[in-house]
């Protein structure tokens, strides 16, 4: 396991982490690792969602330019003049 020995954490942030660790019966180290894992999980989920949305956008069907839009079709069916 890799150790980070010269990590500098602002006092206020350290106090918050210390309080969280105490409330969850963890060591400071366990709490920091847990927080890092949570952040990485969220980031990976966001990247996956972003990739999926890009794939959906690329794969979506677009009608050829010769096909009229739905509003034009409805106006024609209902007999409205354009």
C-alpha positions as CSV (number, residue, x, y, z in Angstrom):
1,X,0.0,0.0,0.0
2,X,1.3,3.4,-0.9
3,X,1.9,6.0,1.8
4,X,1.5,9.8,1.4
5,X,3.8,11.3,4.1
6,X,4.0,15.0,3.2
7,X,0.3,15.7,2.7
8,X,-0.6,19.1,3.9
9,X,-4.2,19.6,5.0
10,X,-5.7,22.9,6.2
11,X,-6.5,22.8,9.9
12,X,-10.2,23.4,9.4
13,X,-10.5,20.6,6.9
14,X,-8.5,18.3,9.2
15,X,-10.9,19.1,12.0
16,X,-13.9,18.3,9.9
17,X,-12.3,15.0,8.8
18,X,-11.4,14.2,12.4
19,X,-15.0,14.8,13.5
20,X,-16.4,12.6,10.7
21,X,-13.9,9.9,11.5
22,X,-14.9,10.0,15.2
23,X,-18.6,9.8,14.4
24,X,-18.1,6.8,12.2
25,X,-15.6,5.0,14.5
26,X,-12.8,5.3,12.0
27,X,-9.2,6.4,12.1
28,X,-8.3,9.6,10.3
29,X,-6.5,7.5,7.7
30,X,-9.6,5.3,7.1
31,X,-11.8,8.4,6.9
32,X,-9.6,10.0,4.3
33,X,-9.4,6.8,2.2
34,X,-13.2,6.5,2.5
35,X,-13.8,10.1,1.4
36,X,-11.3,9.7,-1.5
37,X,-13.1,6.5,-2.6
38,X,-16.5,8.2,-2.5
39,X,-15.2,11.1,-4.7
40,X,-13.7,8.7,-7.2
41,X,-16.9,6.7,-7.4
42,X,-18.9,9.8,-8.1
43,X,-16.4,11.0,-10.7
44,X,-16.4,7.6,-12.4
45,X,-20.2,7.6,-12.5
46,X,-20.3,11.0,-14.0
47,X,-17.8,10.0,-16.7
48,X,-19.8,6.9,-17.5
49,X,-23.0,9.0,-17.7
50,X,-21.3,11.5,-19.9
51,X,-20.0,8.8,-22.3
52,X,-23.4,7.2,-22.5
53,X,-25.1,10.6,-23.3
54,X,-22.5,11.2,-26.0
55,X,-23.2,7.7,-27.5
56,X,-26.9,8.3,-27.4
57,X,-26.5,11.7,-29.1
58,X,-24.3,10.1,-31.8
59,X,-26.7,7.2,-32.3
60,X,-29.9,9.2,-32.4
61,X,-31.8,9.1,-35.7
62,X,-32.1,12.3,-37.6
63,X,-34.5,12.4,-40.5
64,X,-33.2,13.3,-44.0
65,X,-33.7,16.9,-45.0
66,X,-36.5,16.0,-47.4
67,X,-38.8,14.8,-44.6
68,X,-41.1,17.6,-43.4
69,X,-41.1,18.4,-39.7
70,X,-44.0,17.2,-37.5
71,X,-45.6,20.6,-37.2
72,X,-45.9,20.8,-41.0
73,X,-47.4,17.3,-41.2
74,X,-50.0,18.1,-38.5
75,X,-51.0,21.4,-40.2
76,X,-51.4,19.5,-43.5
77,X,-53.5,16.8,-41.8
78,X,-55.7,19.3,-40.1
79,X,-56.0,21.4,-43.2
80,X,-54.3,24.6,-42.0
81,X,-52.8,26.8,-44.5
82,X,-49.1,27.5,-44.1
